């Protein structure tokens, strides 16, 4: 109940609140292999570091593997981006 003030003091006003029940369903994982037209399967991904573009023209899965390999070698600043974005990155 909410309380409101008036000239004569507090007045109780009943308020109904609807509660939406939450479901604990897990979202479905995207599977790239089942959708051949997916951009993730196209060879358009690059792995970049702080210093250079380490690899390009990869599928996302290949880029993720390359990222793991470079991370094991302790290469800094790893990121997966599109080839277009990698081409715009200028190393100073």
C-alpha positions in Angstrom: 0.0 0.0 0.0 1.2 3.5 -0.8 0.8 6.3 1.7 -0.2 9.8 0.4 -0.3 12.9 2.5 -3.3 15.1 2.6 -4.4 18.1 4.8 -5.6 15.7 7.4 -2.5 13.3 7.5 -1.6 10.1 5.7 -4.1 8.2 3.6 -3.7 4.5 2.6 -4.3 3.8 -1.0 -4.3 0.1 -2.2 -2.2 -0.5 -5.3 -2.2 -3.7 -7.3 1.1 -4.7 -8.9 1.4 -7.3 -11.6 4.5 -9.5 -11.3 5.7 -11.2 -14.4 7.1 -14.6 -13.8 10.6 -15.0 -15.1 11.6 -18.1 -17.0 15.0 -19.6 -16.6 15.4 -20.7 -20.3 18.9 -20.5 -21.7 19.2 -18.7 -25.0 20.0 -20.9 -28.0 23.6 -20.8 -29.1 24.3 -19.8 -32.6 25.7 -22.6 -34.6 27.6 -21.3 -37.6 27.8 -24.6 -39.4 24.0 -24.9 -39.7 23.7 -21.6 -41.5 26.0 -21.6 -44.5 25.1 -18.0 -45.5 26.3 -16.7 -42.1 29.0 -14.0 -42.2 30.9 -16.0 -39.6 31.6 -18.7 -42.2 32.8 -16.2 -44.8 36.6 -15.6 -45.1 36.3 -11.9 -44.1 37.9 -11.9 -40.6 41.3 -10.7 -39.4 43.3 -11.0 -36.2 45.0 -7.8 -35.2 47.5 -7.0 -32.5 48.7 -3.7 -31.1 51.5 -3.9 -33.6 50.1 -5.4 -36.9 47.5 -7.5 -38.7 48.5 -11.0 -37.8 46.2 -12.8 -40.2 43.4 -12.0 -42.6 40.9 -13.6 -45.0 39.8 -16.1 -42.3 36.5 -17.5 -41.2 35.5 -16.5 -37.7 36.3 -20.0 -36.4 39.8 -19.9 -38.0 40.3 -16.4 -36.6 39.4 -17.6 -33.1 41.9 -20.4 -33.4 44.6 -18.0 -34.6 43.8 -15.7 -31.7 44.2 -18.6 -29.2 47.6 -19.6 -30.8 48.9 -16.0 -30.5 47.5 -15.7 -27.0 49.5 -18.8 -26.0 52.6 -17.0 -27.3 51.7 -14.1 -25.1 51.1 -11.6 -28.0 49.4 -8.4 -26.7 46.3 -6.6 -27.9 44.6 -9.4 -29.8 41.3 -8.7 -31.4 39.1 -10.2 -34.2 37.8 -7.6 -36.7 36.6 -7.7 -40.3 39.1 -7.4 -43.1 37.7 -4.0 -44.0 38.4 -2.7 -40.4 41.9 -4.3 -40.4 42.7 -2.4 -43.6 41.8 0.9 -42.0 44.1 0.3 -39.0 47.3 2.2 -39.4 50.3 1.2 -37.3 52.5 4.1 -36.2 
